[in-house]
Amino acid sequence: MIDSLTNGVKNQEEYAIAKSITVLEDESNDLSVSLRKEIYKTNSQTYVLGITGSPGAGKSTLISSLVNHLDNQMKIGIISIDPSNKYSGGALLGDRIRMSNLFTKKNIFIRSMSNRGIFGGLNKSIFDVVQLFSFAKYDLVIVETIGVGQNEIDISEIADTVLVISAPESGDSIQIIKAGLMEIADIYVINKADLSGSDKMEFLLKDNIQTNTKNNWTPRIIKIQANSGKNVDGLLELTLEHKDFLTQNNQLFSRRKLLLQKNIRESVIKKVTNNYIDPKIQSKEFKDSIKNVTCGKISFDETVNNLVHEIEKDIKNEN
């Protein structure tokens, strides 16, 4: 089955890509492990555009308008992270419905993914999904966060370019400044610019913008009307300007390398915890040591050091 899946993905078959995303979301599945082994044989060369911002700012409308300004020959994947249904765990699919006008385009693949209760605005397996699109040789992946405000800054770790979308008369400018989004945006997009308050929002953003000390990029601000497509071509130009900046400074894909490092670290910690730490903590000996700490017979630090020593012995004996 793994051969048919990977061959289908290589041929950019939508069914194979959809099936593979489902497989990747189940991290513990043997098929998922085998699939990840195959897709990581390819360097990640797909450009990732992150779209974030508060609910109602017009993220899905912007994506639809932006895609309509792109070359029809480009292969584009759109991943929309929706809130989980608290009963089924599935995505509510609201964003996908709002982009229904893109369904007929053969060069576009759209998938909604549940955030499964994960804070940060993303799904835990999103890195693997981006790698899957690289394996399929897609030109662009657009990732839209669920739009929850202060918790959606994880997009800065997966996207090469981050667009933060806001709208006038909704308190968005204050929310953006408070939520930490000032630090992650490469481009600020003021949508619904025909509404009153867009000039004030632009002023507030300009007053709070700072050059990113990590890459010397000063975030840009642009006002658009996504529903009519007004100035969306200007936004596309700014996006390509940022991509060129990253390319010229050897920073393209650099965020994903850091995220890969973070994910590997977390996976190692999880495995060590499951295989070595949890069994020790559940043992009678450890429970007795807790009693000794409570009674003052042994210190907290001594208990920690003893536990680490026992875990290290188990790892050495296994090898």
VOBA-1610 file (N, C-alpha, C; in pm, whole numbers, padded with zeros to 5 digits, always signed):
BEGIN
Met+00083-00122+00000Met+00000+00000+00000Met+00085+00126+00000Ile+00201+00122+00068Ile+00286+00240+00075Ile+00336+00280-00063Asp+00364+00180-00150Asp+00412+00211-00285Asp+00303+00279-00368Ser+00180+00231-00356Ser+00071+00292-00433Ser+00043+00433-00385Leu+00057+00454-00254Leu+00036+00588-00199Leu+00143+00685-00248Thr+00268+00647-00234Thr+00378+00737-00272Thr+00379+00763-00423Asn+00351+00660-00502Asn+00344+00680-00647Asn+00231+00775-00685Gly+00118+00760-00615Gly+00005+00849-00641Gly+00036+00992-00604Val+00105+01011-00491Val+00144+01146-00448Val+00241+01206-00549Lys+00339+01126-00593Lys+00435+01175-00692Lys+00366+01221-00820Asn+00259+01150-00856Asn+00182+01185-00977Asn+00078+01293-00950Gln+00080+01348-00828Gln-00011+01457-00788Gln-00158+01417-00798Glu-00185+01290-00767Glu-00323+01241-00767Glu-00391+01287-00638Glu-00503+01354-00650Glu-00569+01412-00533Glu-00611+01307-00431Tyr-00660+01191-00480Tyr-00702+01087-00385Tyr-00584+01041-00301Ala-00469+01021-00365Ala-00351+00974-00293Ala-00303+01077-00192Ile-00308+01205-00230Ile-00266+01311-00138Ile-00361+01319-00019Ala-00491+01312-00047Ala-00592+01317+00061Ala-00575+01199+00156Lys-00556+01080+00100Lys-00537+00960+00182Lys-00410+00971+00265Ser-00305+01024+00204Ser-00176+01037+00274Ser-00187+01134+00391Ile-00261+01243+00374Ile-00279+01339+00484Ile-00350+01271+00600Thr-00452+01192+00569Thr-00524+01118+00673Thr-00430+01023+00746Val-00344+00956+00670Val-00247+00863+00730Val-00150+00938+00821Leu-00101+01052+00775Leu-00003+01129+00853Leu-00061+01184+00983Glu-00192+01206+00986Glu-00253+01258+01108Glu-00254+01155+01219Asp-00242+01026+01183Asp-00234+00919+01284Asp-00087+00883+01301Glu-00018+00955+01388Glu+00127+00944+01400Glu+00175+00806+01444Ser+00093+00734+01519Ser+00135+00606+01575Ser+00116+00490+01478Asn+00045+00514+01369Asn+00017+00408+01272Asn+00144+00367+01199Asp+00163+00236+01176Asp+00282+00187+01107Asp+00290+00243+00965Leu+00175+00257+00901Leu+00172+00312+00766Leu+00219+00458+00766Ser+00183+00531+00872Ser+00227+00670+00885Ser+00379+00678+00897Val+00437+00588+00975Val+00583+00584+00991Val+00650+00556+00857Ser+00597+00459+00782Ser+00653+00423+00652Ser+00640+00538+00552Leu+00526+00608+00558Leu+00503+00719+00465Leu+00598+00834+00496Arg+00616+00866+00623Arg+00709+00974+00660Arg+00851+00941+00615Lys+00888+00814+00624Lys+01021+00772+00581Lys+01043+00803+00434Glu+00939+00786+00352Glu+00950+00809+00208Glu+00950+00958+00174Ile+00858+01033+00234Ile+00844+01173+00192Ile+00961+01260+00240Tyr+01031+01217+00345Tyr+01144+01296+00393Tyr+01271+01269+00315Lys+01263+01185+00213Lys+01377+01165+00125Lys+01392+01281+00026Thr+01291+01368+00022Thr+01292+01484-00067Thr+01317+01611+00013Asn+01405+01697-00037Asn+01427+01826+00026Asn+01300+01910+00019Ser+01269+01980+00126Ser+01148+02062+00129Ser+01170+02190+00050Gln+01116+02195-00072Gln+01135+02310-00160Gln+01006+02385-00189Thr+00897+02345-00127Thr+00768+02410-00151Thr+00756+02536-00065Tyr+00724+02646-00128Tyr+00709+02773-00058Tyr+00579+02772+00022Val+00587+02813+00148Val+00470+02809+00237Val+00431+02950+00277Leu+00305+02981+00250Leu+00249+03111+00287Leu+00151+03091+00401Gly+00175+03156+00513Gly+00088+03144+00629Gly-00010+03260+00637Ile-00136+03227+00663Ile-00242+03329+00675Ile-00301+03318+00815Thr-00292+03425+00891Thr-00346+03423+01026Thr-00416+03555+01057Gly-00485+03560+01168Gly-00562+03678+01205Gly-00689+03638+01277Ser-00759+03733+01329Ser-00876+03704+01411Ser-00995+03660+01324Pro-01092+03591+01385Pro-01211+03550+01311Pro-01286+03669+01251Gly-01334+03653+01128Gly-01410+03759+01064Gly-01327+03860+00988Ala-01193+03844+00993Ala-01107+03939+00923Ala-01107+03916+00772Gly-01151+03797+00730Gly-01160+03769+00587Gly-01046+03685+00534Lys-00994+03594+00616Lys-00880+03512+00575Lys-00914+03423+00455Ser-01026+03352+00463Ser-01064+03261+00355Ser-01094+03337+00226Thr-01161+03452+00238Thr-01191+03535+00121Thr-01062+03584+00057Leu-00965+03621+00141Leu-00837+03667+00090Leu-00765+03555+00014Ile-00766+03434+00071Ile-00700+03322+00003Ile-00762+03299-00133Ser-00894+03299-00139Ser-00963+03278-00264Ser-00925+03385-00366Ser-00922+03510-00323Ser-00887+03619-00413Ser-00741+03613-00456Leu-00653+03579-00362Leu-00510+03571-00390Leu-00480+03461-00492Val-00543+03345-00474Val-00521+03233-00565Val-00567+03269-00706Asn-00674+03345-00716Asn-00725+03385-00848Asn-00629+03478-00921His-00534+03538-00848His-00434+03625-00909His-00306+03550-00944Leu-00298+03422-00910Leu-00178+03343-00936Leu-00188+03271-01069Asp-00074+03226-01116Asp-00066+03152-01242Asp-00145+03022-01233Asn-00230+02997-01330Asn-00311+02875-01331Asn-00227+02748-01347Gln-00100+02765-01386Gln-00014+02648-01402Gln+00053+02607-01270Met+00046+02693-01170Met+00106+02660-01040Met+00024+02554-00969Lys+00093+02459-00907Lys+00025+02361-00823Lys+00020+02417-00682Ile-00100+02433-00631Ile-00119+02500-00502Ile-00198+02411-00407Gly-00146+02393-00288Gly-00216+02321-00182Gly-00265+02420-00078Ile-00390+02408-00038Ile-00446+02496+00065Ile-00488+02410+00184Ile-00427+02436+00297Ile-00460+02365+00420Ile-00526+02462+00516Ser-00650+02438+00547Ser-00726+02525+00636Ser-00748+02454+00769Ile-00689+02507+00874Ile-00702+02447+01006Ile-00830+02499+01070Asp-00924+02408+01093Asp-01052+02445+01153Asp-01058+02398+01298Pro-01140+02463+01381Pro-01158+02416+01519Pro-01214+02275+01521Ser-01176+02197+01622Ser-01228+02062+01635Ser-01373+02063+01679Asn-01449+01969+01626Asn-01579+01938+01682Asn-01555+01865+01814Lys-01605+01917+01924Lys-01569+01860+02054Lys-01625+01720+02075Tyr-01720+01678+01992Tyr-01776+01543+02005Tyr-01704+01444+01914Ser-01684+01481+01786Ser-01624+01387+01692Ser-01475+01404+01677Gly-01422+01524+01713Gly-01281+01552+01695Gly-01248+01598+01555Gly-01346+01600+01464Gly-01323+01639+01326Gly-01330+01789+01308Ala-01292+01832+01186Ala-01295+01975+01154Ala-01437+02019+01123Leu-01468+02144+01154Leu-01602+02196+01129Leu-01621+02240+00983Leu-01510+02252+00908Leu-01512+02274+00763Leu-01566+02409+00719Gly-01575+02504+00808Gly-01630+02634+00770Gly-01546+02705+00666Asp-01412+02704+00684Asp-01325+02774+00590Asp-01329+02709+00452Arg-01338+02577+00448Arg-01340+02508+00320Arg-01466+02546+00241Ile-01577+02559+00310Ile-01702+02599+00245Ile-01689+02738+00184Arg-01620+02829+00255Arg-01606+02966+00206Arg-01512+02976+00086Met-01436+02868+00059Met-01348+02868-00058Met-01400+02775-00167Ser-01530+02749-00167Ser-01589+02652-00259Ser-01571+02690-00406Asn-01550+02820-00433Asn-01532+02863-00572Asn-01400+02814-00632Leu-01310+02762-00547Leu-01182+02712-00596Leu-01185+02563-00628Phe-01294+02495-00591Phe-01299+02350-00605Phe-01285+02302-00749Thr-01329+02382-00844Thr-01327+02339-00984Thr-01189+02358-01048Lys-01099+02426-00981Lys-00966+02450-01038Lys-00880+02325-01021Lys-00831+02273-01132Lys-00755+02147-01130Lys-00617+02161-01067Asn-00567+02283-01060Asn-00433+02304-01003Asn-00437+02329-00852Ile-00557+02326-00794Ile-00574+02357-00652Ile-00619+02232-00574Phe-00551+02208-00461Phe-00595+02102-00370Phe-00630+02169-00238Ile-00751+02147-00189Ile-00796+02210-00064Ile-00827+02102+00038Arg-00777+02121+00158Arg-00805+02024+00265Arg-00825+02098+00397Ser-00931+02064+00466Ser-00951+02113+00603Ser-00895+02010+00699Met-00829+02058+00803Met-00775+01970+00906Met-00820+02022+01042Ser-00856+01931+01128Ser-00894+01968+01263Ser-00770+02004+01344Asn-00782+02106+01430Asn-00669+02139+01517Asn-00659+02042+01635Arg-00763+01956+01651Arg-00764+01853+01756Arg-00733+01908+01895Gly-00780+02030+01917Gly-00762+02090+02050Gly-00624+02143+02077Ile-00536+02143+01973Ile-00400+02192+01992Ile-00400+02344+01987Phe-00341+02409+02089Phe-00327+02554+02086Phe-00216+02591+01989Gly-00221+02713+01939Gly-00120+02759+01845Gly-00177+02784+01708Gly-00303+02744+01685Gly-00368+02772+01559Gly-00341+02671+01450Leu-00264+02565+01481Leu-00229+02467+01380Leu-00263+02326+01425Asn-00237+02230+01336Asn-00252+02088+01365Asn-00113+02031+01386Lys-00096+01935+01476Lys+00035+01884+01511Lys+00109+01822+01393Ser+00035+01767+01297Ser+00098+01698+01184Ser+00121+01789+01064Ile+00104+01921+01080Ile+00113+02012+00967Ile+00250+02010+00902Phe+00358+01989+00980Phe+00492+01985+00923Phe+00503+01870+00824Asp+00450+01752+00862Asp+00452+01636+00772Asp+00371+01663+00645Val+00259+01734+00660Val+00174+01761+00544Val+00245+01855+00447Val+00315+01955+00499Val+00393+02044+00413Val+00501+01965+00340Gln+00564+01872+00411Gln+00666+01788+00349Gln+00604+01699+00241Leu+00482+01655+00263Leu+00411+01574+00164Leu+00392+01652+00033Phe+00356+01780+00044Phe+00339+01863-00075Phe+00473+01888-00145Ser+00580+01896-00068Ser+00712+01907-00129Ser+00745+01779-00207Phe+00712+01666-00149Phe+00732+01536-00213Phe+00653+01529-00344Ala+00534+01590-00345Ala+00449+01592-00464Ala+00488+01704-00561Lys+00591+01781-00523Lys+00642+01891-00607Lys+00537+01998-00633Tyr+00464+02036-00530Tyr+00373+02149-00538Tyr+00456+02278-00531Asp+00409+02381-00597Asp+00481+02509-00598Asp+00457+02590-00472Leu+00335+02583-00420Leu+00295+02669-00308Leu+00199+02595-00216Val+00218+02612-00086Val+00121+02565+00013Val+00076+02686+00094Ile-00054+02705+00103Ile-00111+02812+00184Ile-00172+02748+00308Val-00128+02792+00425Val-00178+02737+00552Val-00256+02847+00624Glu-00383+02821+00649Glu-00469+02917+00720Glu-00495+02866+00861Thr-00466+02949+00960Thr-00489+02909+01099Thr-00637+02922+01134Ile-00673+02872+01252Ile-00813+02872+01291Ile-00864+03010+01329Gly-00773+03105+01355Gly-00819+03241+01386Gly-00868+03256+01527Val-00781+03230+01624Val-00822+03239+01764Val-00751+03350+01839Gly-00675+03432+01768Gly-00613+03546+01834Gly-00479+03515+01895Gln-00472+03511+02028Gln-00345+03507+02097Gln-00271+03374+02085Asn-00339+03268+02044Asn-00274+03137+02041Asn-00230+03092+01903Glu-00236+03181+01804Glu-00211+03135+01668Glu-00075+03174+01613Ile+00023+03192+01698Ile+00154+03237+01652Ile+00243+03123+01604Asp+00201+02998+01617Asp+00282+02886+01570Asp+00302+02889+01419Ile+00218+02960+01348Ile+00230+02967+01203Ile+00366+03022+01162Ser+00428+03102+01247Ser+00558+03162+01216Ser+00668+03057+01208Glu+00642+02937+01261Glu+00744+02833+01260Glu+00738+02746+01135Ile+00625+02747+01065Ile+00609+02661+00948Ile+00608+02740+00818Ala+00562+02866+00821Ala+00548+02945+00699Ala+00674+03024+00669Asp+00707+03034+00539Asp+00819+03118+00497Asp+00779+03264+00504Thr+00655+03293+00468Thr+00601+03429+00475Thr+00469+03425+00551Val+00455+03512+00650Val+00334+03517+00732Val+00257+03645+00705Leu+00132+03629+00666Leu+00042+03743+00650Leu-00051+03748+00771Val-00056+03859+00839Val-00150+03879+00950Val-00262+03968+00900Ile-00383+03912+00898Ile-00499+03982+00841Ile-00579+04048+00953Ser-00617+04172+00932Ser-00701+04242+01028Ser-00808+04320+00952Ala-00907+04365+01025Ala-01016+04442+00964Ala-01055+04557+01056Pro-01092+04672+01001Pro-01131+04788+01084Pro-01259+04760+01162Glu-01280+04843+01262Glu-01403+04843+01341Glu-01431+04711+01411Ser-01325+04636+01440Ser-01345+04510+01512Ser-01249+04497+01629Gly-01173+04603+01654Gly-01075+04598+01763Gly-00952+04518+01727Asp-00937+04482+01599Asp-00827+04397+01558Asp-00690+04460+01583Ser-00678+04590+01561Ser-00547+04653+01576Ser-00496+04638+01719Ile-00585+04655+01817Ile-00546+04639+01957Ile-00513+04493+01985Gln-00594+04402+01932Gln-00573+04260+01955Gln-00440+04215+01898Ile-00407+04262+01778Ile-00281+04225+01716Ile-00163+04268+01800Ile-00169+04392+01850Ile-00058+04444+01930Ile-00045+04366+02061Lys-00156+04326+02120Lys-00153+04253+02247Lys-00115+04107+02228Ala-00152+04048+02115Ala-00145+03903+02100Ala-00008+03850+02063Gly+00089+03936+02041Gly+00220+03889+02001Gly+00232+03872+01851Leu+00127+03908+01777Leu+00132+03894+01632Leu+00224+04000+01570Met+00257+04105+01644Met+00349+04205+01593Met+00485+04144+01565Glu+00518+04038+01638Glu+00650+03977+01625Glu+00658+03874+01513Ile+00545+03825+01464Ile+00552+03716+01367Ile+00516+03758+01225Ala+00455+03874+01207Ala+00407+03912+01074Ala+00521+03959+00985Asp+00519+03913+00861Asp+00607+03967+00758Asp+00533+04074+00679Ile+00402+04056+00666Ile+00317+04154+00598Ile+00186+04168+00676Tyr+00148+04291+00706Tyr+00019+04318+00768Tyr-00081+04354+00658Val-00192+04285+00656Val-00294+04308+00556Val-00418+04365+00624Ile-00453+04488+00590Ile-00575+04549+00642Ile-00684+04523+00538Asn-00770+04429+00568Asn-00878+04393+00476Asn-00999+04485+00503Lys-01092+04484+00410Lys-01213+04567+00420Lys-01174+04714+00437Ala-01076+04755+00354Ala-01018+04889+00368Ala-01117+04999+00332Asp-01232+04963+00276Asp-01334+05063+00245Asp-01411+05106+00368Leu-01397+05032+00479Leu-01466+05067+00602Leu-01392+05177+00676Ser-01466+05255+00753Ser-01401+05359+00833Ser-01315+05293+00940Gly-01206+05355+00970Gly-01116+05301+01071Gly-00992+05237+01011Ser-00987+05218+00879Ser-00870+05153+00818Ser-00746+05241+00828Asp-00764+05374+00815Asp-00650+05465+00826Asp-00594+05465+00969Lys-00685+05462+01067Lys-00641+05457+01207Lys-00566+05328+01235Met-00616+05217+01179Met-00550+05089+01199Met-00410+05089+01138Glu-00399+05147+01019Glu-00270+05156+00953Glu-00172+05238+01037Phe-00220+05349+01093Phe-00136+05434+01178Phe-00087+05357+01301Leu-00178+05284+01366Leu-00140+05208+01485Leu-00036+05100+01453Leu-00054+05035+01340Leu+00041+04931+01300Leu+00178+04992+01270Lys+00180+05101+01195Lys+00307+05166+01163Lys+00380+05210+01290Asp+00303+05254+01387Asp+00361+05304+01511Asp+00422+05193+01596Asn+00378+05068+01571Asn+00427+04957+01654Asn+00518+04860+01579Ile+00536+04881+01451Ile+00620+04790+01373Ile+00766+04807+01408Gln+00835+04696+01418Gln+00979+04697+01441Gln+01045+04602+01343Thr+01166+04635+01301Thr+01240+04546+01212Thr+01272+04417+01285Asn+01248+04304+01217Asn+01278+04173+01276Asn+01428+04160+01293Thr+01472+04147+01418Thr+01616+04141+01446Thr+01680+04012+01396Lys+01597+03909+01369Lys+01653+03782+01324Lys+01692+03784+01176Asn+01618+03861+01096Asn+01649+03858+00952Asn+01652+03997+00886Asn+01642+04103+00968Asn+01652+04241+00917Asn+01542+04276+00816Trp+01428+04213+00830Trp+01313+04247+00744Trp+01218+04337+00821Thr+01181+04448+00762Thr+01081+04536+00822Thr+00945+04502+00763Pro+00850+04461+00847Pro+00717+04421+00796Pro+00650+04531+00715Arg+00581+04490+00609Arg+00509+04583+00524Arg+00361+04588+00567Ile+00296+04696+00529Ile+00152+04712+00555Ile+00083+04742+00423Ile-00029+04676+00399Ile-00104+04702+00277Ile-00253+04694+00306Lys-00328+04782+00244Lys-00475+04783+00259Lys-00537+04725+00133Ile-00633+04634+00152Ile-00697+04567+00038Ile-00848+04554+00062Gln-00917+04509-00041Gln-01056+04466-00029Gln-01063+04329-00095Ala-01056+04225-00013Ala-01046+04089-00065Ala-01168+04047-00144Asn-01285+04091-00101Asn-01408+04047-00169Asn-01419+04100-00312Ser-01360+04215-00338Ser-01362+04271-00474Ser-01230+04251-00547Gly-01129+04208-00475Gly-00997+04187-00535Gly-00913+04312-00544Lys-00962+04423-00486Lys-00889+04550-00496Lys-00756+04543-00421Asn-00648+04573-00492Asn-00511+04578-00441Asn-00456+04442-00399Val-00523+04334-00435Val-00471+04200-00404Val-00345+04174-00488Asp-00339+04232-00609Asp-00218+04219-00689Asp-00099+04285-00620Gly-00126+04396-00548Gly-00021+04461-00471Gly+00028+04373-00357Leu-00066+04303-00294Leu-00029+04210-00187Leu+00057+04097-00242Leu+00022+04048-00359Leu+00101+03941-00421Leu+00243+03990-00448Glu+00256+04114-00493Glu+00389+04171-00519Glu+00472+04177-00389Leu+00409+04219-00280Leu+00480+04226-00151Leu+00522+04087-00104Thr+00434+03989-00126Thr+00466+03852-00087Thr+00587+03801-00164Leu+00590+03825-00293Leu+00705+03783-00375Leu+00831+03861-00338Glu+00812+03987-00296Glu+00926+04066-00250Glu+00989+04002-00126His+00903+03955-00034His+00956+03891+00085His+01024+03758+00051Lys+00964+03683-00041Lys+01026+03557-00084Lys+01164+03582-00145Asp+01174+03685-00230Asp+01303+03720-00291Asp+01404+03762-00185Phe+01356+03836-00085Phe+01444+03879+00026Phe+01502+03757+00098Leu+01415+03660+00128Leu+01461+03539+00196Leu+01559+03461+00110Thr+01531+03451-00018Thr+01618+03378-00110Thr+01756+03443-00119Gln+01757+03574-00134Gln+01884+03646-00149Gln+01969+03641-00022Asn+01901+03626+00092Asn+01974+03622+00220Asn+01988+03480+00275Asn+01964+03381+00188Asn+01977+03239+00226Asn+01894+03203+00349Gln+01773+03261+00356Gln+01686+03236+00471Gln+01558+03162+00433Leu+01540+03131+00306Leu+01421+03058+00266Leu+01423+02918+00326Phe+01315+02875+00384Phe+01297+02746+00452Phe+01369+02738+00588Ser+01432+02848+00632Ser+01508+02843+00757Ser+01417+02819+00877Arg+01293+02872+00873Arg+01202+02853+00985Arg+01167+02705+01000Arg+01149+02638+00886Arg+01111+02496+00891Arg+01223+02410+00949Lys+01348+02450+00925Lys+01461+02375+00981Lys+01458+02383+01134Leu+01427+02503+01184Leu+01417+02518+01329Leu+01299+02440+01385Leu+01187+02438+01311Leu+01071+02363+01356Leu+01099+02213+01353Leu+01172+02168+01250Leu+01208+02026+01243Leu+01292+01988+01364Gln+01386+02074+01399Gln+01468+02050+01518Gln+01381+02041+01643Lys+01286+02131+01654Lys+01195+02133+01770Lys+01110+02005+01773Asn+01057+01964+01655Asn+00972+01845+01649Asn+01049+01718+01684Ile+01174+01709+01635Ile+01256+01592+01666Ile+01283+01587+01817Arg+01314+01703+01874Arg+01340+01709+02018Arg+01217+01662+02097Glu+01098+01712+02058Glu+00976+01674+02128Glu+00945+01525+02112Ser+00974+01471+01993Ser+00949+01329+01970Ser+01043+01242+02052Val+01168+01286+02064Val+01265+01212+02146Val+01220+01212+02292Ile+01180+01329+02340Ile+01132+01341+02479Ile+01012+01251+02503Lys+00920+01248+02406Lys+00800+01166+02419Lys+00835+01017+02427Lys+00929+00974+02341Lys+00967+00832+02341Lys+01040+00793+02469Val+01132+00880+02512Val+01206+00852+02635Val+01110+00849+02754Thr+01013+00940+02753Thr+00914+00944+02861Thr+00831+00817+02864Asn+00781+00776+02749Asn+00696+00657+02740Asn+00771+00528+02774Asn+00897+00520+02727Asn+00973+00395+02741Asn+01048+00383+02873Tyr+01089+00498+02929Tyr+01176+00489+03047Tyr+01125+00566+03169Ile+01077+00687+03148Ile+01040+00770+03263Ile+00909+00723+03326Asp+00804+00705+03245Asp+00674+00665+03300Asp+00680+00534+03378Pro+00747+00429+03324Pro+00755+00304+03402Pro+00821+00323+03538Lys+00922+00409+03544Lys+00989+00434+03672Lys+00897+00507+03770Ile+00826+00606+03718Ile+00738+00686+03804Ile+00623+00603+03858Gln+00583+00501+03783Gln+00472+00416+03825Gln+00517+00302+03917Ser+00647+00289+03937Ser+00698+00177+04018Ser+00679+00202+04167Lys+00681+00093+04243Lys+00665+00103+04388Lys+00783+00177+04450Glu+00903+00156+04395Glu+01023+00220+04448Glu+01013+00373+04440Phe+00959+00422+04329Phe+00949+00566+04313Phe+00843+00623+04409Lys+00733+00551+04425Lys+00629+00596+04517Lys+00682+00601+04660Asp+00769+00506+04695Asp+00832+00509+04828Asp+00924+00630+04842Ser+00994+00665+04733Ser+01085+00780+04738Ser+01007+00910+04757Ile+00885+00916+04700Ile+00800+01034+04718Ile+00764+01050+04866Lys+00734+00937+04932Lys+00706+00941+05075Lys+00826+00993+05153Asn+00946+00952+05109Asn+01068+00995+05179Asn+01093+01144+05160Val+01057+01197+05041Val+01071+01341+05018Val+00974+01415+05109Thr+00851+01365+05117Thr+00748+01428+05200Thr+00789+01429+05347Cys+00854+01322+05390Cys+00894+01311+05531Cys+01027+01380+05561Gly+01091+01431+05457Gly+01218+01501+05478Gly+01338+01410+05488Lys+01323+01282+05453Lys+01436+01189+05460Lys+01533+01202+05344Ile+01483+01259+05231Ile+01566+01279+05113Ile+01516+01406+05043Ser+01608+01477+04979Ser+01569+01605+04918Ser+01508+01584+04779Phe+01443+01687+04733Phe+01383+01686+04599Phe+01490+01660+04493Asp+01603+01734+04501Asp+01709+01720+04401Asp+01772+01581+04403Glu+01788+01524+04520Glu+01844+01388+04529Glu+01751+01288+04461Thr+01622+01307+04479Thr+01523+01218+04416Thr+01530+01227+04264Val+01540+01349+04214Val+01550+01369+04069Val+01677+01304+04016Asn+01789+01329+04082Asn+01918+01273+04037Asn+01918+01120+04041Asn+01857+01063+04144Asn+01848+00917+04154Asn+01764+00860+04040Leu+01654+00930+04007Leu+01566+00885+03899Leu+01639+00890+03766Val+01711+01000+03741Val+01788+01014+03617Val+01893+00905+03608His+01959+00877+03719His+02062+00772+03723His+02002+00636+03688Glu+01886+00605+03742Glu+01819+00477+03714Glu+01777+00468+03567Ile+01729+00578+03512Ile+01687+00580+03371Ile+01808+00560+03280Glu+01919+00628+03312Glu+02041+00613+03233Glu+02091+00468+03235Lys+02080+00402+03351Lys+02122+00261+03362Lys+02035+00173+03272Asp+01904+00199+03272Asp+01812+00120+03189Asp+01846+00136+03040Ile+01875+00259+03000Ile+01907+00284+02860Ile+02037+00213+02821Lys+02139+00217+02909Lys+02266+00150+02881Lys+02249-00001+02874Asn+02170-00054+02964Asn+02149-00200+02966Asn+02076-00249+02841Glu+01984-00163+02793Glu+01907-00201+02673Glu+01996-00203+02550Asn+02096-00115+02549Asn+02187-00107+02434Asn+02303-00204+02447
//
